[in-house]
Amino acid sequence: MLSDSNEYSREVNWTVERAEERREMFTARDEQLVLADCPGLIDDKTEIVVEPADGMILVASDRRLDEADNWR
């Protein structure tokens, strides 16, 4: 049992290069990839990482439904 829920968390410096590395890692896998809500705001790095997804579950507040349309 974890005494601190952040015990395994670590800061990651997300650069375009790191996002491209992760995209290639996902693309190389043989399984289907389904994303269930990515943390943070939608930006160029997020778009790179999620590009190979076969499906996506999008969680958005009512105030941002217009932005969610871009991801459908």
C-alpha positions in Angstrom: 0.0 0.0 0.0 1.3 3.4 -0.9 1.7 5.9 1.9 1.9 8.8 -0.6 -0.1 8.8 -3.8 2.7 10.9 -5.4 5.4 8.5 -4.4 5.9 7.3 -8.0 5.2 10.6 -9.7 8.0 12.5 -11.4 8.3 15.7 -13.4 8.8 15.1 -17.1 10.2 17.8 -19.4 7.9 17.4 -22.4 9.6 18.6 -25.5 8.6 18.1 -29.1 11.5 15.6 -29.4 10.3 13.6 -26.4 6.7 13.6 -27.7 7.9 12.3 -31.1 9.9 9.5 -29.3 6.7 8.5 -27.4 4.7 8.6 -30.6 7.2 6.2 -32.3 7.0 3.9 -29.3 3.2 3.7 -29.6 3.3 3.3 -33.4 5.8 0.4 -33.1 3.5 -1.6 -30.8 1.2 -4.3 -32.3 -1.7 -3.7 -29.9 -4.5 -1.2 -30.4 -4.0 2.0 -28.4 -7.0 3.7 -26.7 -6.4 6.8 -24.7 -8.5 7.8 -21.8 -8.1 11.5 -21.1 -4.7 13.0 -21.4 -3.6 15.3 -18.6 -3.1 19.0 -19.2 -4.1 21.3 -22.1 -4.1 20.3 -25.7 -0.9 21.5 -27.3 1.5 20.6 -30.1 3.2 18.0 -28.0 -0.1 16.4 -26.9 -1.2 16.2 -30.5 2.0 14.4 -31.5 1.7 11.8 -28.7 -1.9 10.9 -29.3 -1.7 10.8 -33.1 -1.3 7.0 -33.3 -4.3 6.3 -31.0 -6.9 3.9 -32.5 -9.5 5.3 -30.2 -9.9 8.0 -27.5 -12.1 8.8 -24.6 -12.2 12.6 -24.2 -13.1 14.2 -20.9 -13.9 17.9 -21.2 -15.9 20.4 -19.2 -19.0 22.0 -20.7 -17.1 25.2 -21.0 -14.7 23.7 -23.5 -17.0 21.7 -25.7 -16.1 23.9 -28.7 -12.4 22.7 -28.3 -13.5 19.1 -27.9 -15.0 19.3 -31.4 -11.4 19.6 -32.8 -10.7 16.1 -31.4 -13.7 14.2 -32.8 
